[in-house]
Amino acid sequence: EIVQAMHVNGMPGMLAAECGSRTVWLLIHEGQITDVESTDLEWEPAFYDFLTWRRGIFRFEPVRAGRDRRVDKSTFTLLVEGMRLSDERDTQTRVRPDQAKR
């Protein structure tokens, strides 16, 4: 939801998010994610993992984008793909009634 809000409002800056030992930094320019860094993953898996976090510590700093755009997808595309991956993961972990042990 926080990424959607920044996207819709066109907020520039850096969002730092921590969850346990993991940290992700999102650099945003005019509402578009231009770079993602993580303590342990490449940018794309780090972003999709971040979308699954249910809690964390978040800090936003309004800064101008000062480096080249590394993320080649729109924020909207990233969010839609994140939802698709989440739905796929949920479907795989759900047990159908006819598969449940009796």
Secondary structure, 3 states (H helix, E strand, C coil): CHHHHHHHHCCCEEEEEEECCEEEEEEEECCEEEEEEECCCCHHHHHHHHHCCCCCEEEEECCCCCCCCCCCCCHHHHHHHHHHHHHHHHHHHCCCHHHCCC
